[in-house]
Amino acid sequence: MQTVFLTSGSRNIVPTLVPLLLSTNIRIILPTTSAARLSPTVASSPNVTIVEGYVQDPQWLHHLYRCLIGTDDLFTTMTLVSSMQRVSSLKHLVYLSACGDFIDLGLLEGWTCAHGLVNVILDKMLAASKGFKWTIIGPSLFSVLRKRLQSLLARGLYPEPLGAKGVSRVAVADVAEAVARVVQDQGEKWHGRKFNIGSLKRYNDHDARDNRLMYETFRDVGFGPTKQQYDEQVELLGREPRRYEDYVTETAKEWRGEPEAATTL
């Protein structure tokens, strides 16, 4: 049975990703600082091993590896890579980054927010790593974030200054399915590649400092896959990604209390 080590049970793709992985008879090891915070979907499966601890602690992480087989992202992923290079049983790292051609272009222009820059650093670090296989998934702006805007939209406010260049949108289910396909591949076909996941169409306009800087980046340089990156995403998913317009329609129905249509993964 293949074993998958997830580094976080709290990311918003995990409740969707875990059932996809478990449906293919994969065992999951899930470190978390608080097991009580995990969703029932994640915590209830007999094929999920939950271990409480801190992934940022290199000694704890290295011990866990050997026994079981934002800015935090930077230290966590660097710790993971360092440990993987010393533990031969860990073969393939799937890193959830952000949409962008960070490896080849090497440009930091426009990226001034910390949780955006960390992806640039880690993408390039993984590309130079040796001793294990790697695949990077780079989602654009999650559609699910818009649900947090309900109370503001009801008052006629729209607190997302996306700018004229616009941003791509991505469904959580598309990201989860992309990760699941890459995990199941075990680094055979998709090793050494980055897949940018999101709509080809970019949506535009007609306080925390980091969020302000992030939206300034969207305004100045835009955010989303190129046509070539979009085609590579379709290759990985085996279909077109879900449309943002459909997500908006489903969200509006949910807010009005109407029955939700079934989603096919």
PyMOL commands that set and color helices and strands:
alter all, ss='L'
color gray80, all
select helices_A, chain A and resi 14-22+35-37+40-43+58-68+72-84+102-105+114-127+143-154+172-185+209-221+227-237+244-255
alter helices_A, ss='H'
color red, helices_A
select strands_A, chain A and resi 3-5+27-32+48-52+92-96+133-139+141-142+169-170+193-197
alter strands_A, ss='S'
color yellow, strands_A
deselect
rebuild
show_as cartoon
